[in-house]
Amino acid sequence: MDSFANDYSEKYRAIGSNIRMARNATGISQTELANRVGSGKSAISRYENGAQKPSLETLMRVADALDVDLVDLLKDKVGPSLGKVVSEPELDWMQALNINLTKLSPTARQSFARSVIAMYRGYQEELSEII
């Protein structure tokens, strides 16, 4: 029975990770998603961390709020709507990165995000010079 419960526990963590990835891709905060869904910010945080199991109705509201298919939120590995943009190996890497980032302190995550944004802006400048 424990392995059965563990299996579903992993699935809820995957759903939570998919919610987080879709929310981050959309660029909205947990608070904004909570407002759109009609729940509290702490509930969104618990869903994203796999600590609370969202109901089917809640998952449908989250999918609508993030403008993704419900099925995308339920997938074990593939992040919502990102499958249309990047390959599966890239999605695996992005999901692993996302999980590791959740282990950092908020200050460290913010510092990491600033570094990524700076690198992205550098790539944008290089591309604009080429084009």
N, C-alpha and C positions, 0 to 999 in steps of 0.2 A: 504494500500500500504506500510506503514511503516514496518509492521510486515513481509511482504514479503521481503523487502530490508534487514531487520535485519536478517532474516533467512539465506539469502545468504551471508551476512557479516560474520556470524558465520561460515559458511562453508568455506569461504576463510581463516579465522583464523585457522580453523582445517587443511586446506591444508598447510598453512604456518608452522604450528606446525609439521606436518608430514615431510615437507621438512627439517626443522631444525633437527628433530630426526634422519632422514636418513643421513643427512650430518654429524651429530655428531657421529652416529654409524660407518660411513665410516672413520671418523677421518680427514676430510679435512676442511679447512677454508672456509669462505664465499668468499674470494678472489679466492681460487683455484676453487671452484664451479663456480664462475662467469667466470673464464677463460675457463673452460670446456664447459660452456653453451654459451659463446659468449656474455655476458652482463657485466654490472658493478657490483661491490661489493654492492653498495648502492641499486641496484635493488633487489639483493638477500635478503638483509636485509629487504626491504619493503615487499617482498613476504612472508618471514618468519614471519613477524609481522602482516600480513594480511592488510597492508596499501596500497598495490598495487595488482591488480588482474592480475596474469600471463595469457598470452594467452595459448591456447591449444598447439601450437607449442613450446612455452617456457616450459610448463609442460612436454612435451615429451622429450625435451632436458635435463631438470633437471633429469627426471627419468633415461634416458640413462647415464648421467654423474654419477649418484649415484648407478647405476646398480640395480634399483628396478623397479617393475612393475608400470606403470602409475596408474593403479587402486588403488594401495596401497597409492599413494599420495592423491587420491581423497576421501579416507575413512574419515568418521566423527570422529572416535575415535581411530582406531587402527593405530599404528605407522608403517611406511613402513618396510617391511621385518622382523620386530621384532616379528610379530605374529607367525613366524615359530619357535621362540626360547623361548618365554615366554608366560604365560597364559594371558587371557584378563584382569583379575583383576590387574596383574602386569603391564600390558600396561597402564591401567587407572592411576595407581599410578605414573608410569614413566612420563606420559603426564602431570599430575598435577604438578609433581616436575619440569618438564621442563618449564612449564608456570610460576611457582613461581620463578624459577631461573632467568628468563628474567627480573624480577622486581628488581633484585639486581644490585648494581653497578658492573662494570667490576672487581674492586679489590676484592669485596666480592665474586663474582662468582669464581675468580681465587683461592681464599682462600678455598672456598668450594670444588673445584675440587681437590686441593692438599690434603685435608682431605680425600676425597673419595678414591683417589689413594693410600694414605698411608694405609687406611683400607683394600683396595683390596690386596695390597702387603702383609699385615699381614695375610689375609686369604690364599693367595697363599703359604706362608711359613708353615702355619698350615697344609694345604693339602699335601704339599710335605713331611712333617714329617710322616703323616699317611700312605702315599703311599710308 
